[in-house]
Amino acid sequence: MNETTTIPVSSVRFVKELYPRLKPHDDAVERYRDAIDNLPPIVVARDGVLVDGYHRWQAHVREGLEQIRAVNLGNLTDAEIVRESIRRNATHGQQLSQKDKQRMAGQLWTTLAHLTTAERVKEIAELLSVSERSVQSWTKDVRKAEKEAQQAKAWDLWLDCLTEREIADAVGVTQPTVNDWLIEKRKSAVFYQAPESRQHFDVWQFPTPDWESGGQRSYFGAVPPQVVENLLWFFTDPGDIVVDLFAGSGTTIDVAKRMGRRVWASDIRGNFYSPHLPIHQHDATTGWPADAPRKADLVFLDPPYWKQATGKYSSEPNELAEMDIEAFYTAWRTVVKAVVEHAKRVAYIISPTQLEDGSVVDHATDMLRPFWDVGWRVERRIIVPYSTQQATGQQVTWARENRRMLKLYRDLVVMHR
């Protein structure tokens, strides 16, 4: 049993979010000032947080008193403080107003989220000393908002490639309910509309990268979101599974989810560049990730462009950007060997490397061989020019004087069995 002690008036902490009363009653404080010596103790909990007795506490403050009698309930959680505060305020002293109870009904609905709907209604009705019908009426909006939040979370988790069972456990509903939500969401017409950036030819030109659509402008080598938009539009359908093993800052995740595609992404540094995104840490040169979906409708590969990216990404042991050309192609063969066992289609994007003498290493064709060796063929080869000029004036002058061409594009190659 909690004993009554005397504590400094200044040590009492009023936390608005944990207290059930919308507005104090000044006349009650004034009445209590006249009976200051006969008032029951206030109730506090963890670190002096006020649980019950706001008007009594304020009466002491106005009287200029330094000490107040209090019962300390100990180290309660926020949820426990709220429930205890409501229980006490609803049954004695200055009673909670109808507005107070209505406001707290909504707050309690969230606090008691671990209970079933029926259990929450009953618990709140008992705490506030009101009917269950009143609780149902007062919580109508918060219940609607809660359902919408659950549906949004379920959809997001499904796009992250979780199973319906895993989603049901995470959201707190039954698996059939999750199934119904997903079926309805997948009907959304927005997922069947071509992106504004839709291309009509096999040269994909975009004035500037639309970074508002996904990814990070500051990430070196980030593929423009419009490239991913068009790749998914032409080669996948809503609900298809897309796997990206060189996720970088997560452009593919942002775009795929917006377009209703399920997506699983990894990078050698995990979500280092985008901690808010579910980018798994995995070295693509070691094979197919153990926790990735076993089958993907499309695997998108955006590896470092060999020497063009030296020192730009990481110092991990198998960082492709730090390898010589033979090691680079050996690692690439390992990646291809893994993905062709799990994918219906594979798309990779790469830029030729221009050497100092002006010649180029045509990676796009070199990187086809491991696909050919296992019977895969080119479905489409798309030219993706860089959106801004990559050469300096000095380089252009050199090219003119030496009858050389400067590279200004990437190859996007789509493969299928």
N, C-alpha and C positions, 0 to 999 in steps of 0.2 A: 504493500500500500504506500502511495506517495505521501510524504510528510510535508507539512506547511513550514516554509522558511521565510526569511526576510531577505529581499534582494534590492539592489539600487534601482530606483525608478528609471534611471538613464540606461540601464542594461537591457530593458525590455525592447525587443525588436518587432516592429509591426511590418509584416510582409503582406502586401495587399493581395497578391495572388493566392495566398494560403488562408485568407480570411473570408468568411461568407457574406459579410455585410457590405452592401453597395454604398450606403451613406450612413454616417453616424447620426445619433439624435442628440442635439445640443441640450435639450431640456433634460434628458436623462443624466447627462454629465453634471448639470447644475444641481439636480436632485441628489445625486450621489455626493456632491461636495458637502451638502448639509448633513449627510449621515456618514462621513468619512471614516469614523472610528468603528462603525458597525457593519461595514461592508465585508462580504466573504472574500477570500483570497482570489487573486487572478490565477490563471493557469498558463504556464509556459512549457516549452519543450526545448529541444536542441538549441544551444547557444542563445537562450532567452527569447526564442520566437514566441509571440503571443498566440495562444490557442483559444483562450476565452477570457473576457473581462475588459474589452476595449474601453467601455465607458467608465469603469472603475479606475482603470489605469489613467485615463485622461483627467479624471477628477483629482487624482494625486498630483498630476503634472500641473494643473491649474492652481492647486493649493500650494505649490512650491515645495512639496514634500520630497525628501531624498530617498526614503525607503518605502517599500510596499510588500505586503504579505503575498506569497505566491506558492503554488504547488507546481513542482517541476516533474513533468512526465518522462524526462530523460531523452535519449537519442532517437526520436521518432523520425521516420522518413517524411518527405513532403506529403505523400498520399495519406499517411497515417495522421499527420497534423490536420489536413483538410477534413478528414472524416471525423476526427475527435472534435474539431472546432464546430462543425455543423451539428453534431449530436448534442453538444452542450448548448449552443445558441438556439437550437430549435425547441428546447424543452424548459428553459428557465430564463430569468432575467429579462432583458429587453428583447422581445421575440423578433425573429427574422421576419421581414416583410415578405409579401407575395413575390415582389420583384427579386428580393434576395434569394428566395428559394428557387425561383425560376432560373436565375443565373447559375446557381450552384448545381442545379440538376444537370445542366449542360456540361459543366466542368467535371462533375462526378462521373458522367457517362464515359468520358475519356479516361479518368482515373481508374475506373473499374473495368477497363477493357479486357482484363484476363477472365472475366465472368461471361456467361452466356447472356443473351439478350434478356431472357426472362429473369435471370438472377440479378441482373443490373437494375431492371425496373423495380423488383421487389426490394432490393437493398436501398435504393435511393428513396423510395416511398417511405420506408421505415425511418431512415435517417432524417428526412425532412418533415415527417409526420403529415404526409399528404397521401392522396389516393394514387394508385397505380395509373389510373386514367390521366391524372394531372401530369405524372412523370412522362407518359407516352406523348402527351400533347406538347409539353415543354421541350422535349428532346427530339422532336420531329426533324428540325433542321440539322441538328448535330448528327443524328443518325443517318440522314441523307448524305451529309458531307463525309461521314465515316465510310459509308458504303462506296462512295465515289473514290475516296482515297484508297480503299482496299482494291477496287477494280483497277485503278491506275497502277498500284504496286504490283498486282498480279500480272498485268500486261507487261510491265517493265521486266519482271523476273522471267516471264516466258520468253521475251526477246533476248534475255541473257542466257537462254537455253536451259533453264531449269525445268524439271518435270512437273506435271500437274500436282503430283503428290507433294513434292518439295514446296511448291507454291502454296498449296493449301495449308501446310504446316506453318509457313512463314507469315501468311496473311490471317490465319485463324478462322478459316471457313472449311467447308467440306470440298472434296475433290470434284464431285458433280457440279457444285456451284462454280468452281473455277472453270470447269469445262464449258459451262453455259456462258460465262462472261467472255471467255476467249473466242468462242464461236461468234458471238454477237460483235465483238470488237473487230474481228477479221473481215467482217462485211463492210467495214468503213470504206466509202468511195474514195477517200483521199489517197489510199494506198494504191489505187488503180489509175491514178492520174499521172501523166508524164511530167517530169520535173520541168521547171521553167527553163533550165539550161539544156533541154533536150537537143541533141545533135541529129542531123539528117544525112551526114556523109561520114566517111571513114577518116576524116581529118577533124579532130575535135579542138576547136578554137574557142577560147574564152577570153574576153577582154582583161579581166582581173580575177584572181581567186576570190570566191565568196566565202570568206572565213566565218561569217555569221552562220553558215550552214553546217559548220563542224570543223574540228581540228584547231591547230594553233599556228598563227602566222609566223611566230618566232622559232618554230621547230624546223631545223635544217632539213631540207629535202622533203618537206610535207607535201603530199600530193594534193592538188586543188580538190575541194569537195565536189565540184562539178564533174570531175572524172569519175569519182565513185558513184555519183548519182546516175550517170549515164550507163556505167558498167552494170549497175544493179537493175536499171530499167530495161536494158536490152537482154540481159542474160539470167535474170532471176524473177521469181514471182513473190507476192506477199506471202509470208509464212515460211519461205525457204530459209535454209541455214547457210550463213556466210561465215567463213573462217579466215582470219587475217593473222598470219604468223609473224609479221613485221609491223606491228600496230603503231609504233612510234607514239604520237600524241593522241591517237584515237579517232582520227577522221572517219574511218570506216564504221566505228561504233555509232558515232553521232548520226551519220547519214543513213545507215542501215535501219536503225530504230525509227527514225523519222519516216522511213519508207515502208515500215511494217515488216522488215526482214529480221529474222533471228540472227544473232551474231555472237561469235566467240572469238576473242582476240588475245594475242600474246605478244610479248616482246622480250628481247634478251635482258632488258632492265625492268621488266614489269611495267607498273604504272608510274614510273619515276617522273615522267613528264606530265602526266595527268592523273594525280592521285584520286580524283573524283570518279574515275572511270574503272570498270571491271576488266583491266588489262592484266592477264596472268603473266607471271614470269616464266619464260621458257626459251631455251636455245633451239631455234628451228633446225640447226644442223645436227641435233641429236635424235631426230625422228619425230613422229607424231606425238603430240602431248597426251599424256595418259588421261587427263580429265577433260579433254575436248570431245565434242560429239564424234561418234564413230563414223558417221557419214555426213558429208557436207555437199550442198548443191553447188556451191562455188567456193573455191579457195583463192583468195587474192594475195599475191606476193609482191611486195614493194621493197626489195632488198636494197642495201646501200649500193650506190653505183660505183663500185670498186674504188679506184684511186681518187675519184672525184669527191669522196666523202672521208678521206683520211683525216683522222683526228677530230671528226665532227660528232661522233656518236658515243662510243664507250671504249673502255680498255679491257672489256671482257675477253677471255681466252679465245673464243670463237667468233669474234667480231669480224664480219666479212669485209668491212671497210679497211681493215688493217692487214689483210692477207695479200700475198703476191698473186698473180693472175692464175697460176696453176692451182694453188690452194683454194682460191675463190671458186673456180669451176668444180673442183672436187667437192667442196662443201655444197655447192648448188646441186650436184648430182644426188647427194644424200637427202637434201630437202625434197627434190622431185620424187625420189624413190618412195618417200614416206607419203607425200600428199596424193599421189596417183592411186594409192590403195584406198583412199577415203573420200575422194571427190568425184563428182560427175563432170565438173569443169574446173579448170585452173586458169587464172589470168595472172600474168606478171607484167610489170611495167619497169622499163629500164632505159637508160640513155646511153648512146655510144660514148666511149671515152676518147677524147681528142688528145693525142700525144704532142709532145713539143715540136716534132717535125711536121705537124699538120695532119698526119694520118690518123685514122680512127680505129678503135677496137669495137667491132660491131657486136656488142653483147647479145642483142636480141636474137640473132641467128645462131651464135655460139651456144646460147642457153636452150635452144630447141632440141639439141641432140639427145639428152637423156629422156625426153618425151618420145621422140621417134623410136628410141631403142625399145620402148615398151608398147609400141603400137598406137601412140597418141598422135593426133594431127592438129594442124592449125585450123581453127574455126574462123577467126578474123584477126587481122593485124591492123591496128589503128595507129595513126600518127597523132601525137599530142604535142603541139608546139608549146614552148614555154610562153607564158603570158607576157613576160617582159624581156627586153633585150638582155642577154647574158654576157655579151662581149663588150670590151672597152673600145674606145676609139682607136687606141694603139693596136689592139688585136685586129680590128677591121682593116687598118692601114697595112698591117703585116700580111693579112690574107690577100689583099689586092696586089701587093708588090710581089708576092711569092706564088701567085696563081693557086691559092688554097681556098677551101670552103670552111666556114665555121659551123659547128653543129648548133642547132637551135630547136631540138625536138626530143621527145621520148617515144619509144615504141610501147604500145600496149598490145600484148599478144594473148589471145584467148584460145585455149587448147581444150580438146575433148577426145574421148576414147574413140 
